[in-house]
Amino acid sequence: MRTTYMPKVGQIQRKWYIVDASGKPLGRLATEVARLLRGKHKPIFTPNMDTGDHVIVINASKVVLTGNKAAQKFYYRHSGYAGGMKKVSYGTLIATKPERAVMLAVKGMIPHNRLGSATLKKVRIYRGTEHPHEAQQPEVWEF
């Protein structure tokens, strides 16, 4: 009889990766970042544990949308009051707040529970190439 391997908390090695978003489609970038955050690229991946790595996304302002998504896809939010629906096109969102657009795409691709909330804290998104995480010695992740 085989048993499922369960890594101990001390056995999980967390690395730091830099992902360059320039010229990459938003959805493909988000799936790769979510994969790194969850730890699916590791042999010790377990769905009910946080085995993922830290991810730094740079050049978020240079992410691209394919087709007519910049004009036809919208981000909705609601204030909680009657008539409080706000609607912003993704073209405007990427032009004004590209970090938020990438974060929303990544957030939609991780579990919507406490494990997903803990996982989402390990991503840092920056508009340009500068980031304050040189001390962590991040590796460049190519996809």
VMD Tcl script that builds the backbone (N, CA, C; Angstrom):
set m [mol new atoms 429]
animate dup $m
set s [atomselect $m all]
$s set {name element resname resid chain x y z} {
  {N N MET 1 A 0.836 -1.177 0.000}
  {CA C MET 1 A 0.000 0.000 0.000}
  {C C MET 1 A 0.883 1.244 0.000}
  {N N ARG 2 A 0.599 2.189 -0.866}
  {CA C ARG 2 A 1.377 3.419 -0.951}
  {C C ARG 2 A 0.704 4.519 -0.158}
  {N N THR 3 A 1.526 5.388 0.379}
  {CA C THR 3 A 0.987 6.547 1.075}
  {C C THR 3 A 1.393 7.801 0.324}
  {N N THR 4 A 0.614 8.840 0.477}
  {CA C THR 4 A 0.902 10.102 -0.177}
  {C C THR 4 A 2.007 10.821 0.576}
  {N N TYR 5 A 2.956 11.362 -0.162}
  {CA C TYR 5 A 4.054 12.104 0.468}
  {C C TYR 5 A 3.547 13.458 0.944}
  {N N MET 6 A 3.807 13.770 2.198}
  {CA C MET 6 A 3.427 15.049 2.788}
  {C C MET 6 A 4.693 15.747 3.283}
  {N N PRO 7 A 5.097 16.829 2.638}
  {CA C PRO 7 A 6.309 17.510 3.101}
  {C C PRO 7 A 6.091 18.196 4.443}
  {N N LYS 8 A 7.117 18.192 5.261}
  {CA C LYS 8 A 7.069 18.917 6.529}
  {C C LYS 8 A 7.315 20.401 6.247}
  {N N VAL 9 A 6.896 21.250 7.150}
  {CA C VAL 9 A 7.044 22.691 6.945}
  {C C VAL 9 A 8.520 23.058 6.821}
  {N N GLY 10 A 9.386 22.401 7.544}
  {CA C GLY 10 A 10.827 22.683 7.492}
  {C C GLY 10 A 11.493 22.217 6.217}
  {N N GLN 11 A 10.857 21.327 5.475}
  {CA C GLN 11 A 11.443 20.808 4.239}
  {C C GLN 11 A 11.159 21.697 3.027}
  {N N ILE 12 A 10.273 22.638 3.179}
  {CA C ILE 12 A 9.900 23.484 2.038}
  {C C ILE 12 A 10.945 24.578 1.858}
  {N N GLN 13 A 11.618 24.563 0.711}
  {CA C GLN 13 A 12.613 25.573 0.367}
  {C C GLN 13 A 11.946 26.603 -0.533}
  {N N ARG 14 A 11.941 27.856 -0.102}
  {CA C ARG 14 A 11.316 28.911 -0.895}
  {C C ARG 14 A 12.388 29.733 -1.597}
  {N N LYS 15 A 12.245 29.872 -2.908}
  {CA C LYS 15 A 13.147 30.697 -3.704}
  {C C LYS 15 A 12.424 31.975 -4.102}
  {N N TRP 16 A 13.178 32.902 -4.638}
  {CA C TRP 16 A 12.630 34.147 -5.175}
  {C C TRP 16 A 12.882 34.149 -6.673}
  {N N TYR 17 A 11.851 34.452 -7.449}
  {CA C TYR 17 A 11.968 34.504 -8.899}
  {C C TYR 17 A 11.520 35.868 -9.412}
  {N N ILE 18 A 12.179 36.308 -10.485}
  {CA C ILE 18 A 11.784 37.527 -11.202}
  {C C ILE 18 A 11.162 37.096 -12.521}
  {N N VAL 19 A 9.971 37.613 -12.801}
  {CA C VAL 19 A 9.291 37.348 -14.062}
  {C C VAL 19 A 9.139 38.680 -14.779}
  {N N ASP 20 A 9.659 38.752 -16.006}
  {CA C ASP 20 A 9.561 39.974 -16.802}
  {C C ASP 20 A 8.284 39.913 -17.633}
  {N N ALA 21 A 7.402 40.895 -17.439}
  {CA C ALA 21 A 6.098 40.898 -18.096}
  {C C ALA 21 A 6.101 41.608 -19.440}
  {N N SER 22 A 7.211 42.176 -19.863}
  {CA C SER 22 A 7.205 42.983 -21.087}
  {C C SER 22 A 6.927 42.108 -22.313}
  {N N GLY 23 A 5.872 42.487 -23.047}
  {CA C GLY 23 A 5.516 41.789 -24.263}
  {C C GLY 23 A 4.749 40.499 -24.068}
  {N N LYS 24 A 4.450 40.105 -22.844}
  {CA C LYS 24 A 3.748 38.853 -22.582}
  {C C LYS 24 A 2.237 39.115 -22.474}
  {N N PRO 25 A 1.411 38.197 -22.985}
  {CA C PRO 25 A -0.034 38.334 -22.799}
  {C C PRO 25 A -0.396 38.205 -21.315}
  {N N LEU 26 A -1.368 38.961 -20.881}
  {CA C LEU 26 A -1.726 39.025 -19.461}
  {C C LEU 26 A -2.111 37.666 -18.898}
  {N N GLY 27 A -2.920 36.908 -19.601}
  {CA C GLY 27 A -3.366 35.612 -19.100}
  {C C GLY 27 A -2.244 34.605 -18.984}
  {N N ARG 28 A -1.367 34.568 -19.970}
  {CA C ARG 28 A -0.246 33.616 -19.939}
  {C C ARG 28 A 0.736 33.974 -18.827}
  {N N LEU 29 A 0.945 35.269 -18.627}
  {CA C LEU 29 A 1.789 35.715 -17.525}
  {C C LEU 29 A 1.183 35.299 -16.183}
  {N N ALA 30 A -0.129 35.512 -16.039}
  {CA C ALA 30 A -0.800 35.210 -14.775}
  {C C ALA 30 A -0.780 33.716 -14.467}
  {N N THR 31 A -0.932 32.859 -15.470}
  {CA C THR 31 A -0.903 31.422 -15.209}
  {C C THR 31 A 0.469 30.972 -14.755}
  {N N GLU 32 A 1.512 31.533 -15.342}
  {CA C GLU 32 A 2.872 31.139 -14.943}
  {C C GLU 32 A 3.194 31.640 -13.542}
  {N N VAL 33 A 2.787 32.857 -13.220}
  {CA C VAL 33 A 3.016 33.394 -11.876}
  {C C VAL 33 A 2.235 32.584 -10.843}
  {N N ALA 34 A 0.984 32.235 -11.156}
  {CA C ALA 34 A 0.177 31.437 -10.234}
  {C C ALA 34 A 0.787 30.054 -10.031}
  {N N ARG 35 A 1.349 29.492 -11.070}
  {CA C ARG 35 A 2.008 28.187 -10.975}
  {C C ARG 35 A 3.209 28.240 -10.037}
  {N N LEU 36 A 4.004 29.302 -10.153}
  {CA C LEU 36 A 5.154 29.465 -9.263}
  {C C LEU 36 A 4.714 29.710 -7.823}
  {N N LEU 37 A 3.667 30.526 -7.644}
  {CA C LEU 37 A 3.184 30.831 -6.304}
  {C C LEU 37 A 2.629 29.592 -5.601}
  {N N ARG 38 A 1.949 28.734 -6.327}
  {CA C ARG 38 A 1.379 27.519 -5.739}
  {C C ARG 38 A 2.441 26.464 -5.495}
  {N N GLY 39 A 3.528 26.468 -6.290}
  {CA C GLY 39 A 4.575 25.470 -6.132}
  {C C GLY 39 A 4.376 24.259 -7.017}
  {N N LYS 40 A 3.593 24.402 -8.085}
  {CA C LYS 40 A 3.297 23.264 -8.952}
  {C C LYS 40 A 4.502 22.813 -9.773}
  {N N HIS 41 A 5.547 23.621 -9.816}
  {CA C HIS 41 A 6.749 23.251 -10.552}
  {C C HIS 41 A 7.691 22.409 -9.708}
  {N N LYS 42 A 7.347 22.149 -8.456}
  {CA C LYS 42 A 8.203 21.398 -7.532}
  {C C LYS 42 A 7.707 19.963 -7.391}
  {N N PRO 43 A 8.622 19.014 -7.164}
  {CA C PRO 43 A 8.183 17.633 -6.957}
  {C C PRO 43 A 7.476 17.423 -5.616}
  {N N ILE 44 A 7.601 18.347 -4.672}
  {CA C ILE 44 A 6.953 18.179 -3.372}
  {C C ILE 44 A 5.600 18.862 -3.311}
  {N N PHE 45 A 5.028 19.234 -4.467}
  {CA C PHE 45 A 3.752 19.948 -4.484}
  {C C PHE 45 A 2.666 19.112 -3.820}
  {N N THR 46 A 1.939 19.756 -2.923}
  {CA C THR 46 A 0.775 19.165 -2.268}
  {C C THR 46 A -0.344 20.195 -2.344}
  {N N PRO 47 A -1.535 19.814 -2.815}
  {CA C PRO 47 A -2.591 20.809 -3.022}
  {C C PRO 47 A -3.053 21.518 -1.751}
  {N N ASN 48 A -2.923 20.877 -0.599}
  {CA C ASN 48 A -3.442 21.475 0.628}
  {C C ASN 48 A -2.377 22.183 1.455}
  {N N MET 49 A -1.172 22.383 0.886}
  {CA C MET 49 A -0.098 23.086 1.586}
  {C C MET 49 A 0.466 24.185 0.703}
  {N N ASP 50 A 1.036 25.184 1.335}
  {CA C ASP 50 A 1.675 26.273 0.608}
  {C C ASP 50 A 3.139 25.904 0.378}
  {N N THR 51 A 3.445 25.349 -0.789}
  {CA C THR 51 A 4.809 24.923 -1.109}
  {C C THR 51 A 5.460 25.838 -2.140}
  {N N GLY 52 A 4.827 26.957 -2.468}
  {CA C GLY 52 A 5.278 27.814 -3.555}
  {C C GLY 52 A 6.410 28.750 -3.192}
  {N N ASP 53 A 6.837 29.503 -4.191}
  {CA C ASP 53 A 7.947 30.432 -4.077}
  {C C ASP 53 A 7.442 31.874 -4.123}
  {N N HIS 54 A 8.352 32.810 -3.857}
  {CA C HIS 54 A 8.060 34.237 -3.963}
  {C C HIS 54 A 8.306 34.666 -5.410}
  {N N VAL 55 A 7.458 35.546 -5.915}
  {CA C VAL 55 A 7.563 35.985 -7.310}
  {C C VAL 55 A 7.561 37.506 -7.363}
  {N N ILE 56 A 8.505 38.070 -8.122}
  {CA C ILE 56 A 8.579 39.501 -8.379}
  {C C ILE 56 A 8.259 39.699 -9.856}
  {N N VAL 57 A 7.218 40.443 -10.163}
  {CA C VAL 57 A 6.842 40.723 -11.548}
  {C C VAL 57 A 7.293 42.148 -11.854}
  {N N ILE 58 A 8.147 42.290 -12.874}
  {CA C ILE 58 A 8.619 43.610 -13.273}
  {C C ILE 58 A 8.040 43.942 -14.649}
  {N N ASN 59 A 8.059 45.204 -15.007}
  {CA C ASN 59 A 7.544 45.716 -16.282}
  {C C ASN 59 A 6.063 45.392 -16.475}
  {N N ALA 60 A 5.275 45.555 -15.429}
  {CA C ALA 60 A 3.836 45.271 -15.525}
  {C C ALA 60 A 3.150 46.217 -16.503}
  {N N SER 61 A 3.701 47.387 -16.711}
  {CA C SER 61 A 3.073 48.337 -17.638}
  {C C SER 61 A 3.247 47.918 -19.099}
  {N N LYS 62 A 4.116 46.953 -19.373}
  {CA C LYS 62 A 4.366 46.518 -20.748}
  {C C LYS 62 A 3.661 45.218 -21.091}
  {N N VAL 63 A 2.743 44.764 -20.225}
  {CA C VAL 63 A 1.967 43.558 -20.512}
  {C C VAL 63 A 0.987 43.875 -21.628}
  {N N VAL 64 A 0.655 42.882 -22.461}
  {CA C VAL 64 A -0.214 43.125 -23.613}
  {C C VAL 64 A -1.513 42.330 -23.467}
  {N N LEU 65 A -2.546 42.829 -24.131}
  {CA C LEU 65 A -3.818 42.134 -24.241}
  {C C LEU 65 A -4.034 41.780 -25.695}
  {N N THR 66 A -4.410 40.553 -25.983}
  {CA C THR 66 A -4.605 40.127 -27.362}
  {C C THR 66 A -6.014 40.449 -27.829}
  {N N GLY 67 A -6.191 40.529 -29.113}
  {CA C GLY 67 A -7.504 40.790 -29.690}
  {C C GLY 67 A -8.025 42.164 -29.317}
  {N N ASN 68 A -9.327 42.272 -29.078}
  {CA C ASN 68 A -9.968 43.529 -28.719}
  {C C ASN 68 A -10.240 43.638 -27.228}
  {N N LYS 69 A -9.504 42.851 -26.405}
  {CA C LYS 69 A -9.771 42.837 -24.970}
  {C C LYS 69 A -9.549 44.194 -24.314}
  {N N ALA 70 A -8.649 44.989 -24.839}
  {CA C ALA 70 A -8.395 46.300 -24.232}
  {C C ALA 70 A -9.650 47.172 -24.237}
  {N N ALA 71 A -10.499 47.015 -25.220}
  {CA C ALA 71 A -11.709 47.826 -25.302}
  {C C ALA 71 A -12.963 47.069 -24.860}
  {N N GLN 72 A -12.965 45.739 -25.012}
  {CA C GLN 72 A -14.183 44.975 -24.762}
  {C C GLN 72 A -14.234 44.298 -23.398}
  {N N LYS 73 A -13.103 44.126 -22.743}
  {CA C LYS 73 A -13.075 43.467 -21.434}
  {C C LYS 73 A -13.099 44.543 -20.352}
  {N N PHE 74 A -13.906 44.341 -19.316}
  {CA C PHE 74 A -14.068 45.339 -18.275}
  {C C PHE 74 A -13.781 44.755 -16.903}
  {N N TYR 75 A -13.315 45.626 -16.012}
  {CA C TYR 75 A -13.140 45.301 -14.599}
  {C C TYR 75 A -14.264 46.001 -13.849}
  {N N TYR 76 A -15.033 45.228 -13.086}
  {CA C TYR 76 A -16.173 45.771 -12.357}
  {C C TYR 76 A -15.880 45.775 -10.866}
  {N N ARG 77 A -16.361 46.806 -10.183}
  {CA C ARG 77 A -16.329 46.830 -8.724}
  {C C ARG 77 A -17.587 47.540 -8.245}
  {N N HIS 78 A -17.980 47.260 -7.010}
  {CA C HIS 78 A -19.211 47.818 -6.475}
  {C C HIS 78 A -18.940 48.382 -5.098}
  {N N SER 79 A -19.506 49.569 -4.820}
  {CA C SER 79 A -19.271 50.245 -3.552}
  {C C SER 79 A -20.109 49.669 -2.420}
  {N N GLY 80 A -21.151 48.921 -2.755}
  {CA C GLY 80 A -22.051 48.400 -1.744}
  {C C GLY 80 A -23.325 49.211 -1.628}
  {N N TYR 81 A -23.357 50.352 -2.259}
  {CA C TYR 81 A -24.547 51.201 -2.255}
  {C C TYR 81 A -25.337 50.997 -3.550}
  {N N ALA 82 A -26.601 51.354 -3.517}
  {CA C ALA 82 A -27.436 51.244 -4.705}
  {C C ALA 82 A -26.874 52.131 -5.811}
  {N N GLY 83 A -26.715 51.579 -6.988}
  {CA C GLY 83 A -26.160 52.327 -8.109}
  {C C GLY 83 A -24.661 52.537 -8.006}
  {N N GLY 84 A -23.988 51.763 -7.179}
  {CA C GLY 84 A -22.558 51.965 -6.938}
  {C C GLY 84 A -21.642 51.123 -7.805}
  {N N MET 85 A -22.136 50.625 -8.944}
  {CA C MET 85 A -21.316 49.820 -9.837}
  {C C MET 85 A -20.360 50.709 -10.622}
  {N N LYS 86 A -19.073 50.359 -10.604}
  {CA C LYS 86 A -18.065 51.076 -11.391}
  {C C LYS 86 A -17.533 50.115 -12.444}
  {N N LYS 87 A -17.230 50.636 -13.625}
  {CA C LYS 87 A -16.776 49.814 -14.736}
  {C C LYS 87 A -15.595 50.522 -15.401}
  {N N VAL 88 A -14.476 49.796 -15.553}
  {CA C VAL 88 A -13.270 50.344 -16.181}
  {C C VAL 88 A -12.785 49.338 -17.218}
  {N N SER 89 A -12.476 49.807 -18.423}
  {CA C SER 89 A -11.967 48.898 -19.445}
  {C C SER 89 A -10.531 48.495 -19.101}
  {N N TYR 90 A -10.137 47.324 -19.553}
  {CA C TYR 90 A -8.799 46.836 -19.244}
  {C C TYR 90 A -7.716 47.665 -19.920}
  {N N GLY 91 A -8.010 48.279 -21.048}
  {CA C GLY 91 A -7.045 49.180 -21.682}
  {C C GLY 91 A -6.732 50.362 -20.783}
  {N N THR 92 A -7.770 50.938 -20.178}
  {CA C THR 92 A -7.581 52.046 -19.233}
  {C C THR 92 A -6.887 51.565 -17.965}
  {N N LEU 93 A -7.267 50.381 -17.482}
  {CA C LEU 93 A -6.683 49.849 -16.252}
  {C C LEU 93 A -5.185 49.591 -16.416}
  {N N ILE 94 A -4.786 49.042 -17.551}
  {CA C ILE 94 A -3.357 48.789 -17.786}
  {C C ILE 94 A -2.604 50.091 -17.979}
  {N N ALA 95 A -3.239 51.089 -18.557}
  {CA C ALA 95 A -2.572 52.381 -18.738}
  {C C ALA 95 A -2.394 53.118 -17.414}
  {N N THR 96 A -3.362 53.003 -16.494}
  {CA C THR 96 A -3.298 53.758 -15.242}
  {C C THR 96 A -2.745 52.948 -14.076}
  {N N LYS 97 A -3.206 51.712 -13.897}
  {CA C LYS 97 A -2.787 50.870 -12.767}
  {C C LYS 97 A -2.434 49.466 -13.254}
  {N N PRO 98 A -1.289 49.300 -13.931}
  {CA C PRO 98 A -0.954 47.978 -14.468}
  {C C PRO 98 A -0.710 46.940 -13.373}
  {N N GLU 99 A -0.254 47.372 -12.191}
  {CA C GLU 99 A -0.027 46.432 -11.101}
  {C C GLU 99 A -1.339 45.765 -10.689}
  {N N ARG 100 A -2.408 46.563 -10.641}
  {CA C ARG 100 A -3.717 46.042 -10.252}
  {C C ARG 100 A -4.258 45.052 -11.286}
  {N N ALA 101 A -4.038 45.336 -12.562}
  {CA C ALA 101 A -4.511 44.435 -13.613}
  {C C ALA 101 A -3.821 43.076 -13.516}
  {N N VAL 102 A -2.514 43.080 -13.283}
  {CA C VAL 102 A -1.779 41.813 -13.157}
  {C C VAL 102 A -2.198 41.093 -11.877}
  {N N MET 103 A -2.364 41.829 -10.781}
  {CA C MET 103 A -2.762 41.214 -9.516}
  {C C MET 103 A -4.144 40.556 -9.626}
  {N N LEU 104 A -5.081 41.222 -10.288}
  {CA C LEU 104 A -6.416 40.643 -10.454}
  {C C LEU 104 A -6.375 39.381 -11.307}
  {N N ALA 105 A -5.527 39.361 -12.333}
  {CA C ALA 105 A -5.414 38.176 -13.177}
  {C C ALA 105 A -4.811 37.009 -12.405}
  {N N VAL 106 A -3.794 37.284 -11.582}
  {CA C VAL 106 A -3.172 36.227 -10.779}
  {C C VAL 106 A -4.139 35.752 -9.694}
  {N N LYS 107 A -4.840 36.681 -9.081}
  {CA C LYS 107 A -5.782 36.347 -8.010}
  {C C LYS 107 A -6.884 35.413 -8.497}
  {N N GLY 108 A -7.301 35.575 -9.736}
  {CA C GLY 108 A -8.325 34.710 -10.284}
  {C C GLY 108 A -7.865 33.302 -10.569}
  {N N MET 109 A -6.550 33.063 -10.530}
  {CA C MET 109 A -6.005 31.756 -10.877}
  {C C MET 109 A -5.465 30.978 -9.694}
  {N N ILE 110 A -5.674 31.466 -8.489}
  {CA C ILE 110 A -5.291 30.711 -7.302}
  {C C ILE 110 A -6.555 30.389 -6.506}
  {N N PRO 111 A -6.502 29.453 -5.573}
  {CA C PRO 111 A -7.711 29.082 -4.822}
  {C C PRO 111 A -8.290 30.266 -4.057}
  {N N HIS 112 A -9.608 30.307 -3.969}
  {CA C HIS 112 A -10.309 31.389 -3.281}
  {C C HIS 112 A -10.638 30.948 -1.860}
  {N N ASN 113 A -9.591 30.751 -1.057}
  {CA C ASN 113 A -9.749 30.352 0.337}
  {C C ASN 113 A -8.565 30.887 1.137}
  {N N ARG 114 A -8.388 30.409 2.365}
  {CA C ARG 114 A -7.294 30.915 3.200}
  {C C ARG 114 A -5.934 30.576 2.621}
  {N N LEU 115 A -5.813 29.416 1.985}
  {CA C LEU 115 A -4.552 29.037 1.357}
  {C C LEU 115 A -4.222 29.988 0.208}
  {N N GLY 116 A -5.225 30.369 -0.565}
  {CA C GLY 116 A -5.015 31.314 -1.661}
  {C C GLY 116 A -4.636 32.692 -1.160}
  {N N SER 117 A -5.217 33.121 -0.037}
  {CA C SER 117 A -4.866 34.422 0.537}
  {C C SER 117 A -3.416 34.444 0.992}
  {N N ALA 118 A -2.966 33.345 1.590}
  {CA C ALA 118 A -1.566 33.254 2.020}
  {C C ALA 118 A -0.640 33.196 0.821}
  {N N THR 119 A -1.070 32.532 -0.235}
  {CA C THR 119 A -0.266 32.420 -1.448}
  {C C THR 119 A -0.109 33.770 -2.132}
  {N N LEU 120 A -1.169 34.553 -2.146}
  {CA C LEU 120 A -1.158 35.844 -2.838}
  {C C LEU 120 A -0.231 36.858 -2.173}
  {N N LYS 121 A 0.111 36.658 -0.916}
  {CA C LYS 121 A 1.014 37.572 -0.219}
  {C C LYS 121 A 2.458 37.428 -0.684}
  {N N LYS 122 A 2.760 36.391 -1.473}
  {CA C LYS 122 A 4.130 36.156 -1.922}
  {C C LYS 122 A 4.435 36.725 -3.296}
  {N N VAL 123 A 3.511 37.488 -3.863}
  {CA C VAL 123 A 3.755 38.101 -5.168}
  {C C VAL 123 A 3.940 39.605 -4.978}
  {N N ARG 124 A 4.931 40.160 -5.678}
  {CA C ARG 124 A 5.182 41.605 -5.678}
  {C C ARG 124 A 5.217 42.045 -7.126}
  {N N ILE 125 A 4.454 43.086 -7.440}
  {CA C ILE 125 A 4.315 43.525 -8.824}
  {C C ILE 125 A 4.770 44.975 -8.917}
  {N N TYR 126 A 5.638 45.253 -9.902}
  {CA C TYR 126 A 6.178 46.598 -10.083}
  {C C TYR 126 A 5.977 47.040 -11.523}
  {N N ARG 127 A 5.694 48.322 -11.693}
  {CA C ARG 127 A 5.413 48.921 -12.992}
  {C C ARG 127 A 6.637 48.908 -13.900}
  {N N GLY 128 A 7.805 49.218 -13.368}
  {CA C GLY 128 A 9.035 49.290 -14.157}
  {C C GLY 128 A 9.989 48.158 -13.815}
  {N N THR 129 A 11.284 48.406 -14.084}
  {CA C THR 129 A 12.283 47.357 -13.846}
  {C C THR 129 A 12.892 47.419 -12.453}
  {N N GLU 130 A 12.678 48.501 -11.728}
  {CA C GLU 130 A 13.271 48.654 -10.400}
  {C C GLU 130 A 12.426 47.946 -9.346}
  {N N HIS 131 A 13.113 47.250 -8.434}
  {CA C HIS 131 A 12.441 46.621 -7.308}
  {C C HIS 131 A 13.405 46.581 -6.125}
  {N N PRO 132 A 12.893 46.598 -4.890}
  {CA C PRO 132 A 13.753 46.659 -3.706}
  {C C PRO 132 A 14.112 45.292 -3.119}
  {N N HIS 133 A 14.153 44.232 -3.926}
  {CA C HIS 133 A 14.357 42.891 -3.389}
  {C C HIS 133 A 15.680 42.271 -3.840}
  {N N GLU 134 A 16.702 43.078 -4.028}
  {CA C GLU 134 A 18.008 42.542 -4.436}
  {C C GLU 134 A 18.641 41.683 -3.349}
  {N N ALA 135 A 18.345 41.957 -2.085}
  {CA C ALA 135 A 18.934 41.200 -0.975}
  {C C ALA 135 A 18.489 39.738 -0.987}
  {N N GLN 136 A 17.337 39.442 -1.585}
  {CA C GLN 136 A 16.844 38.065 -1.626}
  {C C GLN 136 A 17.492 37.251 -2.758}
  {N N GLN 137 A 18.308 37.878 -3.578}
  {CA C GLN 137 A 19.008 37.241 -4.692}
  {C C GLN 137 A 18.050 36.452 -5.583}
  {N N PRO 138 A 17.097 37.147 -6.206}
  {CA C PRO 138 A 16.118 36.433 -7.031}
  {C C PRO 138 A 16.716 35.917 -8.337}
  {N N GLU 139 A 16.185 34.796 -8.795}
  {CA C GLU 139 A 16.586 34.224 -10.077}
  {C C GLU 139 A 15.588 34.664 -11.152}
  {N N VAL 140 A 16.047 34.753 -12.377}
  {CA C VAL 140 A 15.163 35.128 -13.479}
  {C C VAL 140 A 14.445 33.860 -13.949}
  {N N TRP 141 A 13.120 33.931 -14.071}
  {CA C TRP 141 A 12.311 32.806 -14.542}
  {C C TRP 141 A 11.858 33.094 -15.960}
  {N N GLU 142 A 12.264 32.248 -16.895}
  {CA C GLU 142 A 11.883 32.404 -18.303}
  {C C GLU 142 A 10.784 31.409 -18.646}
  {N N PHE 143 A 9.790 31.861 -19.394}
  {CA C PHE 143 A 8.760 30.948 -19.886}
  {C C PHE 143 A 8.367 31.301 -21.292}
}
mol reanalyze $m
mol bondsrecalc $m
mol representation Tube
mol addrep $m
